[in-house]
Amino acid sequence: MGAKDKNSGKHETHGAKADVANRAANELKLWLFCALVGGFAGLIIWVFLKLMSLGMEFFWEWLPSRMDMPFYTLAVCTVGGLVIGLVRKWTGDYPEELSTVFGKLRRDGTYEYRNMPALLLTALLPLIIGSSIGPEAGMTGIIVGLCCWAGDNLKFARQHSKEYSRIGMAVTLSVLFHSPLFGIFSVEENGELGDDDAFSLSLSSKLLIYGLAIAAAMGIYLLLSALFGAGMGGFPSFTAPEAGYRDYLMMVVYILAGCLLAKFYDITHHMTGVAAGKVPNVLKETLGGLCMGLVATFVPMMMFSGEEEMGELMTDYVEYLPLFLIGVAFLKVLITNVCIQSGLKGGHFFPVIFAGVCLGYGLAMFVFPAGGHEVFGAAVVTAALLGGIMKKPLAVSVLLFLCFPVRMFVWIFLAAAIGAKLIGKGDAERNGQGNAE
């Protein structure tokens, strides 16, 4: 009996060691594959943004310098809308908004990837012709689709497909916004994808694989940008404001203004969606391009996603009347929803941030004509605006570190939390369901 017990103990010891070795090997494979996913995502994002930059340069710098054409902006946007309509008639309703990508992945456990060239083309065209959108929606669909392809075609990745898709989302948003924490919090905060993954991870393991994937993506992206030039500059950084008691008293006004603009976003998103649903395809995209072209002809800063225009606003804001900047904020939100709902589709984060900054600057200039209070107003208004739209105060706070000083975290988080609370989830859920349908 003693010998048998010893042999049994040895087998158990060997079995335990084997289990530990297998777990360690599997964990190492997981880390390596996540780093590979991140590096490949960084490559794809750089290529996408570079193609976008080259297309914009051709249509908005090279071509206008060689031809004198009246109403050039109107013509490019309208014809571009027609081309997008024809392409989408052939490819389908792409790219899809972030809420739709999230919803499909949560519902189906996968995302369609078989039409990847079409997804890439439909994501690029609206950006190139100057639509008031950002690149995050199209890029997220592409990266998630590639992660799902890996899950379906690579044996090791098959059982972890949904987790890799979540990592792909975080990587995409991290690289596009140059904010690793935003990529993580935007996916994880409030349990966006639920907790029904094929395997569970501890918080430390999750942070590790997110960190590896994002570090690999940022490394590849920055390396390629250093060697061949970046495709997108990113948002400028505001200098730290010297806030006083008058700024703190104005926070009530700033937060209410941001919430008002968030409500305006929800209402116009719904109304433009209803109106666009009554117009046949191709005509719908053409009309969307026509609207974009008309608005941009008279107010050029309405074009594109807004990060370059925000940099110009930082230095040239004194040239504008406060009421003009307030009007620009609401018009930017409206034309962004017109573009998205008419088929000139993309993300809304970049233009919405620009709109919030315009509204904050306009209000601060109106109340404090002597100046010096604009950055604080812009930060609080934008935080309340994004909080009302996203309903994720922590994600909003880390996102706004792109533009505003970290020392403003308390005021930014407070404004985002109040915005999320004041603007009910009903509108956001309604819009998300409409998009998914």
C-alpha positions in Angstrom: 0.0 0.0 0.0 2.9 2.3 0.8 4.5 1.8 -2.6 1.2 2.4 -4.3 0.6 5.5 -2.4 4.0 6.8 -3.3 3.4 6.0 -7.0 0.0 7.6 -6.9 1.5 10.7 -5.3 4.2 10.9 -7.9 1.6 10.7 -10.7 -0.5 13.4 -9.1 2.6 15.6 -8.8 3.6 15.0 -12.4 0.0 15.7 -13.4 -0.1 19.0 -11.5 3.2 20.0 -13.0 1.9 19.2 -16.4 -1.2 21.2 -15.9 0.9 24.2 -14.7 3.2 23.9 -17.7 0.2 23.7 -20.1 -1.5 26.7 -18.5 1.8 28.6 -18.8 2.2 27.6 -22.4 -1.3 28.6 -23.3 -1.0 31.9 -21.5 2.2 32.6 -23.4 0.5 31.8 -26.7 -2.3 34.1 -25.7 0.1 37.0 -24.9 2.0 36.5 -28.2 -1.2 36.3 -30.2 -2.6 39.4 -28.6 0.7 41.2 -29.4 0.4 40.0 -33.0 -3.2 41.1 -33.2 -2.2 44.6 -31.9 0.8 44.9 -34.3 -1.3 43.9 -37.3 -4.1 46.3 -36.3 -1.5 49.1 -36.0 -0.3 48.3 -39.5 -3.9 48.3 -41.0 -4.8 51.6 -39.2 -1.6 53.3 -40.5 -2.3 52.1 -44.1 -6.0 53.3 -43.8 -5.1 56.7 -42.5 -2.3 57.1 -45.0 -4.7 56.4 -47.9 -7.2 58.8 -46.4 -4.5 61.5 -46.1 -3.3 61.0 -49.7 -6.9 61.1 -51.0 -7.6 64.3 -49.1 -4.4 65.9 -50.4 -5.3 65.0 -54.0 -8.9 66.4 -53.9 -8.4 69.4 -51.6 -4.8 70.5 -52.4 -3.3 69.1 -55.6 -6.5 69.3 -57.8 -7.7 72.7 -56.8 -4.2 74.2 -57.4 -4.3 73.0 -61.0 -7.9 74.0 -61.9 -10.1 77.0 -61.3 -13.6 75.7 -60.9 -16.5 77.6 -59.3 -18.3 75.9 -56.5 -15.6 73.3 -56.4 -16.5 72.1 -52.8 -20.1 71.7 -53.7 -19.2 69.7 -56.8 -16.8 67.4 -55.1 -19.2 66.7 -52.2 -22.2 66.1 -54.4 -20.4 63.9 -56.9 -18.7 62.1 -54.1 -22.1 61.4 -52.5 -23.3 60.0 -55.8 -20.3 57.7 -56.1 -20.7 56.6 -52.4 -24.3 55.8 -53.1 -23.5 53.7 -56.1 -20.7 51.9 -54.2 -23.0 51.2 -51.2 -25.7 49.9 -53.6 -23.2 47.3 -54.7 -21.5 46.5 -51.3 -24.3 47.0 -48.7 -24.8 49.4 -45.8 -21.2 49.9 -44.8 -19.4 51.2 -42.7 -21.5 50.6 -39.7 -21.6 52.8 -36.6 -19.7 51.8 -33.4 -23.0 51.0 -31.6 -24.0 48.6 -34.5 -20.6 46.9 -34.5 -20.9 46.5 -30.7 -24.4 45.2 -30.9 -23.7 42.6 -33.6 -20.7 41.3 -31.8 -22.7 41.0 -28.6 -25.7 39.4 -30.3 -24.0 37.1 -32.8 -20.6 36.6 -31.2 -19.0 37.5 -34.6 -18.9 40.2 -37.2 -19.1 39.8 -41.0 -15.7 40.0 -42.6 -16.2 38.4 -46.1 -16.7 41.8 -47.8 -13.6 43.4 -46.3 -12.4 45.3 -49.5 -15.9 46.9 -49.8 -15.8 47.8 -46.1 -12.5 49.5 -46.6 -13.7 51.4 -49.6 -16.9 52.6 -48.1 -15.1 53.7 -44.9 -12.5 55.7 -47.0 -14.7 57.5 -49.5 -16.8 59.8 -47.1 -13.6 60.9 -45.3 -11.8 61.7 -48.5 -14.6 64.0 -49.9 -14.6 66.0 -46.6 -17.6 64.6 -44.8 -18.1 65.8 -41.2 -17.1 62.4 -39.7 -14.2 60.6 -38.0 -12.5 57.4 -39.0 -13.2 55.4 -35.9 -16.4 53.6 -37.0 -15.0 52.3 -40.3 -11.7 51.3 -38.8 -13.4 49.5 -35.8 -15.5 47.4 -38.2 -12.4 46.4 -40.3 -10.3 45.4 -37.3 -13.2 43.5 -35.6 -13.9 41.7 -38.9 -10.2 40.7 -39.1 -10.3 39.4 -35.5 -13.4 37.3 -36.3 -11.7 36.0 -39.4 -8.8 34.8 -37.2 -11.2 33.2 -34.9 -12.9 31.3 -37.7 -9.7 30.2 -39.5 -6.9 29.9 -36.9 -7.3 26.9 -34.6 -5.8 28.5 -31.5 -7.8 31.7 -31.9 -11.1 29.9 -32.4 -12.2 29.6 -28.8 -11.1 33.2 -28.0 -12.5 34.9 -31.0 -14.9 37.3 -29.1 -12.1 38.3 -26.7 -9.8 39.1 -29.6 -12.6 41.2 -31.2 -12.9 43.2 -28.0 -9.1 43.7 -27.9 -9.3 44.8 -31.5 -11.9 47.4 -30.7 -9.7 48.8 -27.8 -6.6 48.8 -30.0 -8.4 50.7 -32.8 -9.8 53.4 -30.6 -6.5 53.7 -28.7 -4.4 54.2 -31.8 -6.9 56.6 -33.5 -7.3 58.8 -30.5 -3.7 58.3 -29.3 -5.2 57.4 -25.9 -4.6 53.8 -24.6 -6.8 54.3 -21.6 -9.7 55.5 -23.8 -9.5 52.3 -25.9 -9.8 50.1 -22.8 -12.4 52.1 -20.9 -14.7 52.6 -23.9 -14.9 48.9 -24.4 -15.0 47.7 -20.8 -16.9 50.4 -19.0 -20.5 49.5 -18.3 -19.9 45.9 -19.6 -20.4 46.9 -23.3 -20.0 43.3 -24.6 -21.3 41.5 -21.5 -19.5 38.8 -19.5 -20.4 35.8 -21.6 -17.0 35.2 -23.2 -15.7 31.7 -23.9 -13.1 32.2 -21.1 -12.8 34.5 -18.2 -9.8 36.6 -17.3 -8.7 38.2 -14.1 -8.4 42.0 -14.1 -4.6 41.8 -14.1 -4.6 39.3 -17.0 -7.0 41.6 -18.9 -4.9 44.7 -18.4 -1.8 42.7 -19.5 -3.2 41.5 -22.8 -4.8 44.9 -23.5 -1.5 46.5 -22.7 0.5 44.2 -24.9 -1.9 44.6 -27.9 -2.1 48.4 -27.6 1.7 48.7 -27.1 2.3 46.6 -30.2 -0.2 48.6 -32.2 1.1 52.0 -31.1 4.7 50.8 -31.7 4.0 49.7 -35.3 1.9 52.8 -36.0 4.5 55.3 -34.6 7.3 53.5 -36.4 5.6 53.6 -39.8 4.6 57.3 -39.1 8.2 58.2 -38.3 9.5 56.4 -41.5 6.8 57.4 -44.0 4.7 60.1 -42.3 1.5 60.0 -40.3 -1.9 60.0 -42.0 -3.6 61.9 -39.2 -2.2 64.5 -36.8 -4.6 64.2 -33.9 -6.1 66.8 -31.6 -4.0 69.8 -30.4 -3.3 70.2 -26.7 -4.7 73.2 -24.8 -2.6 75.0 -22.2 -3.6 74.6 -18.6 -6.1 77.4 -17.7 -5.9 79.4 -14.5 -9.4 78.9 -13.2 -11.0 81.1 -10.6 -14.2 81.2 -8.7 -16.0 82.8 -11.6 -15.2 79.8 -13.8 -16.5 77.4 -11.1 -19.7 79.4 -10.9 -20.1 79.2 -14.7 -19.8 75.4 -14.5 -23.6 75.2 -14.1 -24.0 77.1 -17.4 -21.4 75.1 -19.2 -22.7 71.7 -18.1 -26.3 72.7 -19.0 -25.1 73.9 -22.4 -23.2 70.7 -23.0 -26.3 68.7 -22.1 -28.4 70.9 -24.4 -26.1 70.1 -27.3 -26.1 66.4 -26.4 -29.9 66.4 -26.5 -29.7 68.3 -29.9 -27.4 65.5 -31.1 -29.9 62.8 -30.0 -32.9 64.6 -31.6 -31.2 65.4 -34.9 -29.7 61.9 -35.1 -33.2 60.5 -34.9 -34.9 63.0 -37.2 -32.2 62.8 -39.9 -32.5 59.0 -39.7 -36.3 59.1 -40.2 -35.9 61.5 -43.1 -33.1 59.5 -44.8 -35.2 56.4 -44.4 -37.8 57.9 -46.8 -35.3 58.6 -49.6 -34.2 55.9 -52.0 -30.5 54.7 -52.0 -28.1 56.6 -54.2 -30.3 59.7 -54.1 -30.0 59.7 -50.3 -26.2 59.7 -50.5 -26.2 62.3 -53.3 -28.4 64.6 -51.2 -26.2 64.1 -48.2 -23.2 65.2 -50.3 -25.1 68.2 -51.6 -26.0 69.3 -48.0 -22.4 68.8 -46.9 -21.2 70.8 -49.9 -23.6 73.7 -49.4 -22.8 74.1 -45.8 -19.0 73.8 -46.4 -19.2 76.4 -49.2 -20.4 79.0 -46.7 -18.7 77.7 -43.5 -15.5 75.8 -44.6 -14.8 74.7 -41.0 -17.7 72.4 -41.2 -15.7 70.0 -43.3 -13.7 67.0 -42.1 -13.5 65.6 -38.6 -12.5 68.8 -36.8 -9.1 68.2 -35.3 -7.2 70.5 -37.6 -10.0 73.1 -37.4 -9.7 72.9 -33.6 -6.0 73.7 -33.8 -6.8 76.8 -35.9 -9.5 77.8 -33.5 -7.1 77.8 -30.6 -5.1 80.6 -32.1 -7.7 82.4 -34.2 -10.7 82.4 -32.0 -10.6 86.1 -31.3 -11.5 86.6 -35.0 -14.9 85.1 -34.5 -18.0 86.5 -32.7 -19.2 84.4 -29.7 -22.6 83.8 -31.3 -21.0 82.6 -34.5 -19.0 79.9 -32.6 -22.1 78.9 -30.7 -23.9 78.5 -34.0 -21.0 76.6 -35.5 -21.3 74.0 -32.6 -25.0 73.2 -33.3 -24.4 73.3 -37.1 -21.5 70.9 -36.8 -23.6 68.4 -34.8 -26.4 68.7 -37.3 -24.3 68.2 -40.5 -22.5 65.3 -38.8 -25.8 63.5 -38.3 -26.9 64.4 -41.8 -23.7 62.8 -43.2 -24.0 59.7 -41.0 -27.7 59.1 -41.7 -27.5 59.8 -45.4 -24.9 57.2 -46.0 -21.7 59.3 -45.8 -20.9 57.3 -42.8 -18.2 57.3 -40.1 -17.6 58.1 -36.5 -19.0 61.0 -34.5 -16.4 61.5 -31.7 -14.0 63.8 -33.6 -16.7 66.3 -34.9 -18.6 66.2 -31.6 -15.4 67.2 -29.7 -14.9 70.1 -32.1 -18.5 71.2 -31.6 -18.1 71.1 -27.8 -14.9 73.2 -28.0 -16.7 75.8 -30.2 -19.6 76.0 -27.8 -17.4 76.3 -24.8 -15.3 79.0 -26.5 -18.4 80.9 -27.6 -20.0 80.9 -24.1 -16.8 81.9 -22.4 -16.1 84.7 -24.8 -19.7 85.9 -24.4 -19.6 86.0 -20.6 -15.9 87.0 -20.2 -15.1 89.4 -23.1 -11.7 90.1 -21.6 -10.6 86.5 -22.4 -8.6 84.0 -20.5 -11.5 81.6 -19.6 -12.0 79.8 -22.9 -10.1 76.6 -22.2 -12.0 75.9 -19.0 -15.3 76.5 -20.7 -14.4 74.3 -23.6 -13.3 71.5 -21.3 -16.4 71.5 -19.2 -18.9 71.9 -22.1 -17.2 69.1 -24.1 -17.1 66.8 -21.1 -20.8 67.3 -20.5 -21.6 66.9 -24.2 -19.7 63.6 -24.5 -21.0 62.3 -21.2 -24.6 62.9 -22.4 -23.9 61.0 -25.7 -21.7 58.2 -24.5 -23.0 57.6 -20.9 -19.4 56.7 -19.9 -17.9 59.4 -17.7 -14.6 57.6 -17.1 -14.1 56.9 -20.8 -14.9 60.5 -21.6 -12.5 61.8 -19.1 -9.5 59.8 -20.4 -10.5 60.7 -24.0 -10.4 64.4 -23.2 -6.8 64.1 -21.8 -6.0 64.3 -25.6 -6.8 68.0 -25.5 -7.0 69.2 -22.0 -4.6 69.1 -19.1 -4.7 66.1 -16.7 -5.1 68.4 -13.7 -8.6 69.3 -14.9 -9.6 65.6 -14.4 -12.0 66.4 -11.5 -14.0 69.0 -13.3 -14.0 67.0 -16.6 -15.2 63.9 -14.8 -17.8 65.8 -12.8 -19.2 67.4 -16.0 -19.2 64.1 -17.9 -21.0 62.3 -15.0 -23.6 65.0 -14.7 -24.1 65.0 -18.4 -24.6 61.2 -18.5 -27.1 61.5 -15.6 -29.1 64.4 -17.0 -29.4 63.0 -20.5 -31.4 59.8 -20.1 -30.3 56.5 -21.7 -33.6 56.3 -23.7 -32.4 58.4 -26.6 -29.0 56.5 -26.8 -30.7 53.1 -26.7 -33.3 54.2 -29.3 -30.5 55.3 -31.6 -28.5 52.2 -31.0 -31.5 50.0 -31.8 -32.2 52.0 -34.9 -28.7 51.6 -36.1 -28.7 47.9 -35.5 -31.8 47.5 -37.5 
